[in-house]
Every structure is written in structure tokens, then in C-alpha cells.
Amino acid sequence: QSRVDGDRFITDSGLAMAKAATLTREAGLSGLEFGLAIPGTVGGAVWANAGAHESDVASALVEASVLRSGGAEERRDPAGLGLAYRESILKHAAEGSPDIVTQATFQLEPAEPALITQRLDEIRRWRQAHQPLGIPSAGSVFRNPSPEFSAGRIVDELGLKGRRIGGASVSEKHANFIVNDQKGTASDVRRLAEEVRAIVLRESGVELRFEVVFAGDWSGWEPAT
């Protein structure tokens, strides 16, 4: 469920970020347009402080309701969530005892729906031109090392577009995407990601950090040698 309260947008965590972007447009509220480019839910976006197009969750979030592993519910502001670039304290909860975002409140700015629609259209066109939409992927694999140097640019300049392990390959359209274009496995994706990371470190001295999270049991797993 979601609702508008003045200039604030309050929603349960299961709402898709893309839907949040369109709902707030209909309400004449600007600030979540970047959500159109986030392939996940509000809860996941808060958990990772997801962002795109020079904006992120922390820029609009007032507070989030968090269900603690012990059953208590708390309200936390961005500082209490430890939001930073693609980071929050929620990402570092003890294994098996996650804290879960149940609701989020965003402070937005009134704007003409037509202007918000224009911004959404710009984001949509940019994604169609620059990202491998329609092919399975987990989005950006690596965090950008700095505002000046994107991970995709570094990988691209090393000529790694098209590099493949099994059914996974580095996207020809955007070098920070690994796509599953030939029925690859999670292991294919991770091995390729680790290989790209190792090449970047060896050739450029930059140690890329993962933006994706490898879920499940990876004990005993080792990258290909």
C-alpha cells in the first residue's frame, strides 16, 4: 500500500521503485524519477541505498520502518540507517538475522506532472540506448570507484566487452553489466565477474567492489583459475 501525505510519499516496502516513480508523478511530486531505472522494490532500494541518474534513496528518504530480527519495529532516518554510496548498515546484519525494511517515507517536491513525465521519458530513452534491456542481468555489477571514473568505463577501456564464461558475458552495450544470454548459471556469472575484477586490478590497479550481492550458499566455491 502507498499514499501521499502533503509533499510526502509513504509506501510499503514491496512496491516496485519504477511504480513509485509513476505514482508520484501522478501526484505531482518530483524526486523519485530515478526509481524508473531501479530494477527492484522500495525495501531493496533502501537496503542498498540504490541510485541512478545522479540521485539515490538517501536524497529523498525521511525515514524507514525496520523490523528487527528479534521482532521489534523501529523507525530510522538516513543517518540511523547508515546510508552512503550503495551502502547501509542493513547490508551488514549478522548472517541469518536480517533486519527487514517494511515501509519508507520520502520527502518530495511539488512539480507539474508534465515536467516529471519529461524527465521519466529522458531516463527511459537513456536506458534503452545504453543498457542491455530485455536480456537477463542483475544490473550494475560493480560500484563506481569515484564520481569521475565509472566501473563500466574502466572495464570497457580494457576491451572486456563480450568476454564470456559459459552462458554469461560482459554486455556489448554496457560494460558494467553481465548478461545471461546463453542459459548461464549463477556460477558462470560470478566466475566472469571475478575474472573481470582480477583483470582490472592487474591492468589498472583499481580494486572494483561489487554492487551486486551473491545470495545463497557459496561455501566451497572458488573462481576459475
C-alpha positions as CSV (number, residue, x, y, z in Angstrom):
1,Q,0.0,0.0,0.0
2,S,1.1,3.6,-0.6
3,R,-0.3,7.0,0.0
4,V,0.5,10.7,-0.4
5,D,0.5,13.0,2.6
6,G,1.2,16.5,1.5
7,D,4.7,16.5,-0.1
8,R,5.5,13.1,1.4
9,F,5.1,9.7,-0.2
10,I,4.6,6.8,2.2
11,T,4.7,3.2,0.9
12,D,5.1,-0.4,1.9
13,S,8.5,-1.9,1.0
14,G,7.1,-4.3,-1.6
15,L,6.3,-1.6,-4.1
16,A,8.5,-1.6,-7.2
17,M,10.7,1.5,-7.5
18,A,9.5,2.0,-11.1
19,K,5.9,2.1,-9.8
20,A,6.8,4.6,-7.1
21,A,8.2,6.8,-9.9
22,T,4.9,6.8,-11.8
23,L,2.7,7.1,-8.8
24,T,4.5,10.1,-7.5
25,R,4.3,11.7,-11.0
26,E,0.5,11.3,-10.9
27,A,0.5,13.1,-7.6
28,G,2.6,15.9,-9.0
29,L,5.6,15.1,-6.8
30,S,9.2,15.0,-8.0
31,G,12.2,13.3,-6.5
32,L,11.8,9.6,-7.3
33,E,12.1,9.7,-11.0
34,F,15.4,7.8,-10.8
35,G,13.4,4.9,-9.5
36,L,12.4,4.1,-13.0
37,A,15.9,2.8,-13.5
38,I,16.0,0.7,-10.4
39,P,15.0,-3.0,-11.0
40,G,13.7,-3.7,-7.5
41,T,11.5,-2.8,-4.7
42,V,11.4,0.1,-2.3
43,G,12.7,-2.1,0.5
44,G,15.6,-3.4,-1.5
45,A,16.4,0.1,-2.7
46,V,16.6,1.4,1.0
47,W,18.6,-1.7,1.9
48,A,21.2,-0.8,-0.7
49,N,20.7,2.9,-0.9
50,A,20.1,2.3,-4.6
51,G,20.5,5.1,-7.1
52,A,20.8,6.2,-10.7
53,H,21.0,9.3,-12.8
54,E,22.8,11.3,-10.1
55,S,20.2,10.6,-7.4
56,D,19.7,7.9,-4.7
57,V,17.4,6.9,-1.9
58,A,19.2,8.9,0.7
59,S,18.4,12.1,-1.2
60,A,14.7,11.8,-0.6
61,L,14.2,9.4,2.3
62,V,12.8,10.8,5.5
63,E,12.6,7.5,7.5
64,A,12.1,3.8,7.1
65,S,10.3,1.3,9.3
66,V,12.6,-1.6,10.1
67,L,11.6,-5.0,11.6
68,R,14.4,-6.2,13.7
69,S,15.4,-9.8,13.8
70,G,14.1,-10.0,17.3
71,G,10.7,-8.9,16.3
72,A,10.8,-5.2,17.4
73,E,10.0,-2.5,14.9
74,E,12.0,0.7,14.7
75,R,11.8,3.9,12.6
76,R,15.2,5.1,11.3
77,D,16.3,8.2,9.4
78,P,19.0,8.0,6.8
79,A,21.7,8.6,9.4
80,G,20.3,5.8,11.5
81,L,20.4,3.5,8.5
82,G,24.0,4.4,7.8
83,L,23.2,5.3,4.2
84,A,26.2,6.0,2.0
85,Y,27.1,5.2,-1.6
86,R,25.3,1.9,-2.2
87,E,25.6,1.2,1.5
88,S,23.5,0.8,4.7
89,I,24.0,-0.9,8.0
90,L,21.2,-3.3,6.9
91,K,23.6,-4.9,4.5
92,H,25.9,-5.9,7.3
93,A,23.4,-7.7,9.7
94,A,24.5,-10.9,11.2
95,E,24.0,-13.9,8.9
96,G,20.6,-15.5,9.5
97,S,19.4,-12.4,11.5
98,P,18.4,-9.8,8.9
99,D,16.7,-6.5,9.6
100,I,13.8,-6.0,7.2
101,V,12.5,-2.7,5.8
102,T,8.7,-2.7,5.9
103,Q,7.8,0.9,5.0
104,A,9.5,4.0,3.7
105,T,8.6,7.7,3.8
106,F,10.0,10.1,1.1
107,Q,10.1,13.9,1.1
108,L,9.4,15.1,-2.4
109,E,9.0,18.4,-4.3
110,P,5.8,19.6,-6.0
111,A,6.1,19.8,-9.8
112,E,4.0,19.8,-12.9
113,P,3.2,16.1,-13.9
114,A,4.2,17.1,-17.5
115,L,7.7,18.1,-16.4
116,I,8.0,14.9,-14.4
117,T,6.9,12.9,-17.4
118,Q,9.5,14.6,-19.5
119,R,12.2,13.5,-17.0
120,L,10.9,10.0,-16.9
121,D,11.0,9.8,-20.7
122,E,14.6,11.1,-20.7
123,I,15.6,8.3,-18.3
124,R,13.7,5.7,-20.3
125,R,15.4,6.7,-23.6
126,W,18.8,6.7,-21.9
127,R,18.3,3.2,-20.6
128,Q,17.2,2.0,-24.0
129,A,20.2,3.5,-25.6
130,H,22.8,2.4,-23.0
131,Q,21.7,-0.7,-21.1
132,P,21.0,-4.3,-22.3
133,L,17.3,-4.2,-21.6
134,G,15.4,-7.4,-22.3
135,I,18.4,-9.7,-21.5
136,P,18.6,-11.2,-18.0
137,S,21.1,-9.4,-15.8
138,A,21.4,-8.2,-12.2
139,G,22.1,-4.6,-13.2
140,S,25.4,-2.9,-12.4
141,V,27.9,-5.5,-11.2
142,F,30.5,-3.1,-9.7
143,R,30.3,0.1,-7.8
144,N,31.9,3.1,-9.4
145,P,35.3,3.8,-7.9
146,S,34.7,7.5,-7.9
147,P,32.3,10.1,-9.5
148,E,35.0,10.7,-12.2
149,F,35.7,7.1,-13.2
150,S,32.8,4.7,-13.7
151,A,33.3,1.0,-13.4
152,G,31.8,0.5,-16.8
153,R,34.3,2.9,-18.4
154,I,37.3,1.1,-16.9
155,V,36.1,-2.4,-18.0
156,D,35.3,-1.0,-21.5
157,E,38.7,0.6,-21.9
158,L,40.4,-2.7,-21.1
159,G,38.5,-4.3,-24.0
160,L,36.5,-6.7,-21.9
161,K,33.1,-6.2,-23.6
162,G,31.9,-9.6,-25.0
163,R,34.2,-11.6,-22.6
164,R,32.4,-14.8,-21.8
165,I,32.4,-17.7,-19.3
166,G,29.8,-20.3,-20.0
167,G,26.5,-18.7,-20.7
168,A,27.4,-15.3,-19.2
169,S,29.1,-12.5,-21.0
170,V,30.1,-8.9,-20.4
171,S,27.4,-6.8,-22.2
172,E,28.5,-5.3,-25.5
173,K,26.1,-2.4,-24.7
174,H,27.3,-1.5,-21.2
175,A,30.5,-3.0,-19.7
176,N,29.3,-2.9,-16.1
177,F,26.5,-5.4,-16.9
178,I,27.0,-9.1,-17.1
179,V,24.2,-10.7,-19.1
180,N,22.9,-14.2,-19.1
181,D,22.5,-14.6,-22.8
182,Q,23.1,-18.3,-23.3
183,K,21.3,-20.0,-20.3
184,G,24.2,-19.4,-18.0
185,T,24.4,-20.3,-14.3
186,A,25.0,-18.2,-11.2
187,S,28.5,-19.7,-11.1
188,D,29.1,-18.6,-14.7
189,V,28.2,-15.0,-13.7
190,R,30.3,-15.0,-10.6
191,R,33.3,-16.5,-12.3
192,L,33.1,-13.9,-15.0
193,A,32.7,-11.1,-12.5
194,E,35.7,-12.3,-10.5
195,E,37.8,-12.6,-13.7
196,V,36.9,-9.1,-14.8
197,R,37.7,-7.8,-11.3
198,A,41.1,-9.5,-11.3
199,I,42.0,-8.2,-14.8
200,V,41.0,-4.6,-13.8
201,L,43.2,-4.8,-10.7
202,R,46.1,-6.2,-12.6
203,E,45.9,-3.8,-15.6
204,S,44.8,-0.6,-13.9
205,G,45.5,-1.0,-10.2
206,V,41.8,-0.3,-9.4
207,E,40.1,-2.7,-7.0
208,L,36.5,-2.8,-8.0
209,R,33.9,-3.5,-5.3
210,F,30.8,-5.5,-6.1
211,E,27.5,-3.7,-6.2
212,V,25.6,-7.0,-6.7
213,V,25.2,-9.4,-3.8
214,F,25.7,-13.1,-4.3
215,A,22.8,-14.7,-2.5
216,G,22.7,-18.3,-1.3
217,D,25.3,-20.8,-0.2
218,W,28.7,-20.2,-1.8
219,S,30.7,-22.1,0.7
220,G,33.4,-24.1,-1.0
221,W,33.1,-22.1,-4.2
222,E,36.3,-20.9,-5.9
223,P,36.7,-18.8,-9.0
224,A,38.1,-20.4,-12.1
225,T,41.9,-20.4,-12.4
